[in-house]
Amino acid sequence: MILSVCPNPSVDCTIELDSLRTGALNRIENKVITYSGKALNVAIGVARLGYDSFATGFMFDDNGKMFVHTLDDEKVKNTFVWSSGSARTNYKIVDKRSMMTEINDRGEPVSDKKQAELLSLISELSKSASVTVISGSLPSGIKADYYKKLSNCISKTSKRIIDTTGENMIEALKSGAYMVKPNIEELQNITGEHYSTIDEMIGGCRKLIEAGAENVMLSLGRKGAILTDGNSALFCKSASVAVNSTVGAGDGMVAAASVMIEQGASREEILRSAVAAGTASVTTPGTNLFYRDKYYEIYDKISVEKLF
Protein backbone atom coordinates (compact mmCIF):
# COMPACT_ATOMS: atom_id res chain seq x y z
CA MET A 1 0.00 0.00 0.00
CA ILE A 2 1.07 3.57 -0.73
CA LEU A 3 -0.10 6.08 1.90
CA SER A 4 -0.54 9.74 0.90
CA VAL A 5 -0.80 12.40 3.61
CA CYS A 6 -2.54 15.67 2.65
CA PRO A 7 -2.30 18.33 5.38
CA ASN A 8 -4.08 21.04 3.36
CA PRO A 9 -6.72 19.88 0.84
CA SER A 10 -8.02 22.41 -1.69
CA VAL A 11 -10.86 23.06 -4.09
CA ASP A 12 -8.98 23.96 -7.26
CA CYS A 13 -10.80 26.28 -9.66
CA THR A 14 -9.01 26.57 -13.00
CA ILE A 15 -10.28 29.46 -15.12
CA GLU A 16 -9.31 29.85 -18.77
CA LEU A 17 -9.33 33.32 -20.34
CA ASP A 18 -8.33 34.55 -23.77
CA SER A 19 -6.33 37.29 -22.08
CA LEU A 20 -6.12 38.43 -18.45
CA ARG A 21 -6.75 42.18 -18.20
CA THR A 22 -6.15 43.57 -14.74
CA GLY A 23 -8.53 46.31 -13.66
CA ALA A 24 -11.00 45.41 -16.42
CA LEU A 25 -13.85 42.98 -17.13
CA ASN A 26 -12.72 39.44 -18.00
CA ARG A 27 -15.01 36.76 -19.41
CA ILE A 28 -14.43 33.10 -18.63
CA GLU A 29 -13.98 30.78 -21.61
CA ASN A 30 -13.77 27.57 -19.59
CA LYS A 31 -13.80 26.60 -15.92
CA VAL A 32 -12.74 23.30 -14.27
CA ILE A 33 -13.32 22.59 -10.57
CA THR A 34 -11.55 19.69 -8.85
CA TYR A 35 -11.36 18.53 -5.25
CA SER A 36 -7.72 17.86 -4.62
CA GLY A 37 -4.52 18.83 -2.84
CA LYS A 38 -1.04 17.64 -3.79
CA ALA A 39 -1.07 14.40 -1.78
CA LEU A 40 -4.63 13.57 -2.88
CA ASN A 41 -3.46 13.96 -6.48
CA VAL A 42 -0.67 11.51 -5.69
CA ALA A 43 -3.16 9.04 -4.22
CA ILE A 44 -5.33 9.26 -7.34
CA GLY A 45 -2.31 8.80 -9.60
CA VAL A 46 -1.29 5.64 -7.72
CA ALA A 47 -4.81 4.25 -8.09
CA ARG A 48 -4.94 5.07 -11.82
CA LEU A 49 -1.79 3.01 -12.28
CA GLY A 50 -3.66 0.11 -10.68
CA TYR A 51 -1.98 -0.01 -7.26
CA ASP A 52 -3.27 0.00 -3.69
CA SER A 53 -3.70 3.62 -2.61
CA PHE A 54 -4.75 5.12 0.73
CA ALA A 55 -5.25 8.83 1.51
CA THR A 56 -5.35 10.62 4.84
CA GLY A 57 -4.80 14.11 6.27
CA PHE A 58 -6.99 16.94 7.49
CA MET A 59 -10.50 17.36 6.10
CA PHE A 60 -13.25 19.90 6.72
CA ASP A 61 -16.93 19.50 7.54
CA ASP A 62 -18.49 22.00 5.13
CA ASN A 63 -17.21 20.62 1.81
CA GLY A 64 -15.16 17.55 2.74
CA LYS A 65 -17.72 15.08 1.42
CA MET A 66 -16.93 16.20 -2.13
CA PHE A 67 -13.30 15.16 -1.63
CA VAL A 68 -14.37 11.80 -0.26
CA HIS A 69 -16.71 11.24 -3.23
CA THR A 70 -13.85 12.02 -5.62
CA LEU A 71 -11.49 9.60 -3.89
CA ASP A 72 -14.16 6.89 -3.71
CA ASP A 73 -14.81 7.27 -7.45
CA GLU A 74 -11.07 6.85 -8.07
CA LYS A 75 -10.96 3.75 -5.83
CA VAL A 76 -8.70 5.41 -3.27
CA LYS A 77 -9.30 4.18 0.27
CA ASN A 78 -9.38 7.07 2.71
CA THR A 79 -9.86 8.24 6.28
CA PHE A 80 -9.35 11.77 7.60
CA VAL A 81 -9.12 13.89 10.72
CA TRP A 82 -12.18 16.12 10.41
CA SER A 83 -12.33 19.77 11.50
CA SER A 84 -14.97 22.51 11.35
CA GLY A 85 -15.01 24.95 8.44
CA SER A 86 -14.24 24.56 4.73
CA ALA A 87 -11.26 23.40 2.71
CA ARG A 88 -9.57 26.35 1.01
CA THR A 89 -10.21 27.32 -2.61
CA ASN A 90 -7.27 27.94 -4.96
CA TYR A 91 -7.73 29.81 -8.23
CA LYS A 92 -5.59 29.16 -11.27
CA ILE A 93 -6.14 31.68 -14.07
CA VAL A 94 -4.85 30.49 -17.44
CA ASP A 95 -4.21 33.36 -19.85
CA LYS A 96 -3.88 31.79 -23.31
CA ARG A 97 -1.73 34.69 -24.51
CA SER A 98 0.59 34.74 -21.54
CA MET A 99 0.88 32.35 -18.60
CA MET A 100 -0.86 30.95 -15.54
CA THR A 101 -1.62 33.14 -12.51
CA GLU A 102 -2.22 31.33 -9.21
CA ILE A 103 -4.14 32.68 -6.22
CA ASN A 104 -3.89 30.27 -3.27
CA ASP A 105 -5.84 30.47 -0.01
CA ARG A 106 -4.13 29.46 3.26
CA GLY A 107 -6.81 27.13 4.60
CA GLU A 108 -8.77 26.93 7.86
CA PRO A 109 -6.91 26.69 11.20
CA VAL A 110 -6.68 23.22 12.78
CA SER A 111 -6.63 22.75 16.57
CA ASP A 112 -3.70 21.26 18.49
CA LYS A 113 -5.93 18.31 19.37
CA LYS A 114 -6.64 17.59 15.70
CA GLN A 115 -2.94 17.95 14.85
CA ALA A 116 -2.08 15.32 17.47
CA GLU A 117 -4.86 13.09 16.18
CA LEU A 118 -3.40 13.13 12.65
CA LEU A 119 0.07 12.21 13.95
CA SER A 120 -1.41 9.23 15.76
CA LEU A 121 -3.38 8.17 12.67
CA ILE A 122 -0.34 8.34 10.39
CA SER A 123 1.72 6.36 12.90
CA GLU A 124 -0.83 3.54 12.71
CA LEU A 125 -1.59 3.64 8.96
CA SER A 126 2.06 3.81 7.88
CA LYS A 127 2.75 0.44 9.52
CA SER A 128 0.92 -1.13 6.56
CA ALA A 129 2.42 1.17 3.90
CA SER A 130 5.56 0.36 1.96
CA VAL A 131 5.77 4.02 0.89
CA THR A 132 4.38 7.11 2.64
CA VAL A 133 4.11 10.43 0.80
CA ILE A 134 3.67 13.76 2.60
CA SER A 135 2.94 16.52 0.16
CA GLY A 136 1.75 20.11 0.01
CA SER A 137 1.39 23.09 2.32
CA LEU A 138 0.10 23.37 5.89
CA PRO A 139 -3.18 24.90 7.08
CA SER A 140 -3.24 28.42 8.50
CA GLY A 141 -1.52 28.78 11.86
CA ILE A 142 0.47 25.53 11.80
CA LYS A 143 4.22 26.08 12.08
CA ALA A 144 6.71 24.50 9.69
CA ASP A 145 8.09 22.17 12.38
CA TYR A 146 4.83 20.22 12.09
CA TYR A 147 6.32 18.76 8.90
CA LYS A 148 9.10 17.30 11.02
CA LYS A 149 6.49 15.81 13.36
CA LEU A 150 4.59 14.33 10.42
CA SER A 151 7.76 12.75 9.08
CA ASN A 152 8.83 11.50 12.50
CA CYS A 153 5.64 9.58 13.12
CA ILE A 154 5.94 7.48 9.94
CA SER A 155 6.84 3.85 10.55
CA LYS A 156 10.51 3.04 10.00
CA THR A 157 9.41 0.24 7.66
CA SER A 158 7.83 2.74 5.25
CA LYS A 159 9.93 4.74 2.78
CA ARG A 160 9.27 8.48 3.17
CA ILE A 161 8.75 10.77 0.17
CA ILE A 162 8.45 14.51 0.83
CA ASP A 163 7.14 17.06 -1.66
CA THR A 164 6.82 20.52 -0.13
CA THR A 165 8.58 23.87 -0.18
CA GLY A 166 10.68 26.27 1.88
CA GLU A 167 10.77 25.87 5.65
CA ASN A 168 8.43 22.88 5.48
CA MET A 169 11.04 20.97 3.46
CA ILE A 170 13.88 22.07 5.71
CA GLU A 171 12.01 20.86 8.80
CA ALA A 172 10.96 17.58 7.18
CA LEU A 173 14.53 16.75 6.22
CA LYS A 174 15.58 16.89 9.87
CA SER A 175 13.86 13.50 10.13
CA GLY A 176 15.34 12.26 6.86
CA ALA A 177 13.57 11.14 3.69
CA TYR A 178 14.01 8.41 1.11
CA MET A 179 13.25 10.90 -1.65
CA VAL A 180 12.29 14.56 -2.10
CA LYS A 181 10.96 16.12 -5.30
CA PRO A 182 11.54 19.84 -5.70
CA ASN A 183 11.32 21.68 -9.00
CA ILE A 184 14.17 23.99 -9.98
CA GLU A 185 12.52 27.12 -8.56
CA GLU A 186 11.79 25.40 -5.23
CA LEU A 187 15.37 24.11 -5.01
CA GLN A 188 16.72 27.62 -5.59
CA ASN A 189 14.40 29.05 -2.93
CA ILE A 190 15.48 26.43 -0.37
CA THR A 191 19.21 26.83 -0.98
CA GLY A 192 19.18 30.56 -1.73
CA GLU A 193 21.24 29.99 -4.88
CA HIS A 194 20.66 30.24 -8.63
CA TYR A 195 21.44 27.31 -10.93
CA SER A 196 22.02 27.51 -14.68
CA THR A 197 23.89 24.32 -15.57
CA ILE A 198 23.20 20.65 -14.84
CA ASP A 199 26.32 20.47 -12.66
CA GLU A 200 25.10 23.44 -10.61
CA MET A 201 21.66 21.85 -10.23
CA ILE A 202 23.16 18.60 -8.99
CA GLY A 203 25.26 20.63 -6.57
CA GLY A 204 22.02 22.11 -5.25
CA CYS A 205 20.54 18.63 -4.91
CA ARG A 206 23.54 17.59 -2.85
CA LYS A 207 22.62 20.28 -0.33
CA LEU A 208 19.28 18.54 0.22
CA ILE A 209 21.09 15.21 0.52
CA GLU A 210 23.40 16.71 3.13
CA ALA A 211 20.28 17.95 4.95
CA GLY A 212 18.78 14.46 5.16
CA ALA A 213 17.45 13.24 1.79
CA GLU A 214 18.72 9.95 0.38
CA ASN A 215 17.57 10.79 -3.15
CA VAL A 216 16.50 13.97 -4.93
CA MET A 217 14.25 13.96 -7.98
CA LEU A 218 14.59 17.41 -9.51
CA SER A 219 11.83 18.40 -11.91
CA LEU A 220 12.95 20.58 -14.82
CA GLY A 221 9.49 21.12 -16.30
CA ARG A 222 9.31 20.53 -20.05
CA LYS A 223 13.00 19.61 -20.09
CA GLY A 224 12.49 16.48 -17.96
CA ALA A 225 13.98 15.53 -14.60
CA ILE A 226 17.16 14.51 -12.77
CA LEU A 227 17.44 11.78 -10.13
CA THR A 228 20.52 11.77 -7.93
CA ASP A 229 21.78 10.36 -4.65
CA GLY A 230 24.87 12.61 -4.79
CA ASN A 231 27.15 9.83 -6.00
CA SER A 232 25.39 9.12 -9.29
CA ALA A 233 22.89 11.02 -11.42
CA LEU A 234 20.36 10.15 -14.12
CA PHE A 235 18.50 12.38 -16.58
CA CYS A 236 15.28 11.74 -18.47
CA LYS A 237 14.01 14.12 -21.15
CA SER A 238 10.27 14.73 -21.45
CA ALA A 239 8.36 13.79 -24.58
CA SER A 240 6.93 16.59 -26.71
CA VAL A 241 3.19 16.87 -26.06
CA ALA A 242 0.37 19.40 -26.33
CA VAL A 243 0.14 21.18 -22.97
CA ASN A 244 -3.31 21.77 -21.49
CA SER A 245 -2.22 22.51 -17.89
CA THR A 246 1.03 22.10 -15.97
CA VAL A 247 -0.85 21.90 -12.64
CA GLY A 248 -0.47 18.47 -11.04
CA ALA A 249 2.48 17.35 -13.15
CA GLY A 250 4.73 17.10 -10.11
CA ASP A 251 2.09 15.09 -8.25
CA GLY A 252 1.92 12.67 -11.17
CA MET A 253 5.68 12.27 -10.98
CA VAL A 254 5.53 11.44 -7.28
CA ALA A 255 2.68 8.96 -7.82
CA ALA A 256 4.56 6.99 -10.47
CA ALA A 257 7.86 7.13 -8.57
CA SER A 258 6.09 5.81 -5.46
CA VAL A 259 4.73 2.86 -7.38
CA MET A 260 8.14 2.00 -8.81
CA ILE A 261 9.79 2.33 -5.40
CA GLU A 262 7.18 0.01 -3.89
CA GLN A 263 7.88 -2.50 -6.69
CA GLY A 264 11.62 -2.40 -6.04
CA ALA A 265 12.31 -1.05 -9.54
CA SER A 266 15.69 0.27 -10.65
CA ARG A 267 16.52 3.96 -10.33
CA GLU A 268 16.27 4.23 -14.11
CA GLU A 269 12.71 2.89 -14.04
CA ILE A 270 11.75 5.16 -11.15
CA LEU A 271 12.86 8.24 -13.10
CA ARG A 272 11.44 7.09 -16.45
CA SER A 273 8.04 6.35 -14.90
CA ALA A 274 7.98 9.65 -13.05
CA VAL A 275 8.72 11.68 -16.17
CA ALA A 276 6.13 9.71 -18.17
CA ALA A 277 3.45 10.42 -15.55
CA GLY A 278 4.40 14.08 -15.21
CA THR A 279 4.35 14.57 -18.98
CA ALA A 280 1.03 12.73 -19.32
CA SER A 281 -0.44 14.99 -16.62
CA VAL A 282 0.13 18.18 -18.63
CA THR A 283 -2.06 16.84 -21.43
CA THR A 284 -5.16 16.96 -19.18
CA PRO A 285 -7.08 20.18 -18.31
CA GLY A 286 -7.17 21.88 -14.92
CA THR A 287 -5.67 19.89 -12.07
CA ASN A 288 -6.77 16.56 -13.52
CA LEU A 289 -4.11 13.85 -13.29
CA PHE A 290 -2.74 11.63 -16.03
CA TYR A 291 -4.64 8.68 -17.46
CA ARG A 292 -3.07 5.25 -17.65
CA ASP A 293 -3.16 4.87 -21.45
CA LYS A 294 -1.44 8.23 -22.00
CA TYR A 295 1.15 7.35 -19.36
CA TYR A 296 2.15 4.15 -21.17
CA GLU A 297 2.13 5.89 -24.55
CA ILE A 298 4.68 8.44 -23.29
CA TYR A 299 6.63 5.87 -21.27
CA ASP A 300 7.41 3.99 -24.49
CA LYS A 301 8.81 7.16 -26.12
CA ILE A 302 11.32 8.24 -23.48
CA SER A 303 14.60 6.89 -22.12
CA VAL A 304 17.03 7.57 -19.30
CA GLU A 305 20.59 8.84 -19.68
CA LYS A 306 23.30 8.28 -17.09
CA LEU A 307 25.09 11.56 -16.27
CA PHE A 308 27.73 10.00 -13.99
Secondary structure as GFF3:
##gff-version 3
##sequence-region A 1 308
A	DSSP	beta_strand	2	6	.	.	.	ID=ss1
A	DSSP	beta_strand	10	17	.	.	.	ID=ss2
A	DSSP	beta_strand	30	36	.	.	.	ID=ss3
A	DSSP	alpha_helix	38	48	.	.	.	ID=ss4
A	DSSP	beta_strand	53	60	.	.	.	ID=ss5
A	DSSP	alpha_helix	64	73	.	.	.	ID=ss6
A	DSSP	beta_strand	77	78	.	.	.	ID=ss7
A	DSSP	beta_strand	81	83	.	.	.	ID=ss8
A	DSSP	beta_strand	88	95	.	.	.	ID=ss9
A	DSSP	beta_strand	100	103	.	.	.	ID=ss10
A	DSSP	alpha_helix	112	125	.	.	.	ID=ss11
A	DSSP	three_ten_helix	126	128	.	.	.	ID=ss12
A	DSSP	beta_strand	131	135	.	.	.	ID=ss13
A	DSSP	alpha_helix	145	152	.	.	.	ID=ss14
A	DSSP	beta_strand	159	163	.	.	.	ID=ss15
A	DSSP	alpha_helix	166	172	.	.	.	ID=ss16
A	DSSP	three_ten_helix	173	175	.	.	.	ID=ss17
A	DSSP	beta_strand	177	180	.	.	.	ID=ss18
A	DSSP	alpha_helix	184	191	.	.	.	ID=ss19
A	DSSP	alpha_helix	198	211	.	.	.	ID=ss20
A	DSSP	beta_strand	213	219	.	.	.	ID=ss21
A	DSSP	three_ten_helix	221	223	.	.	.	ID=ss22
A	DSSP	beta_strand	225	228	.	.	.	ID=ss23
A	DSSP	beta_strand	233	236	.	.	.	ID=ss24
A	DSSP	alpha_helix	249	262	.	.	.	ID=ss25
A	DSSP	alpha_helix	267	281	.	.	.	ID=ss26
A	DSSP	alpha_helix	292	299	.	.	.	ID=ss27
A	DSSP	beta_strand	304	306	.	.	.	ID=ss28
###
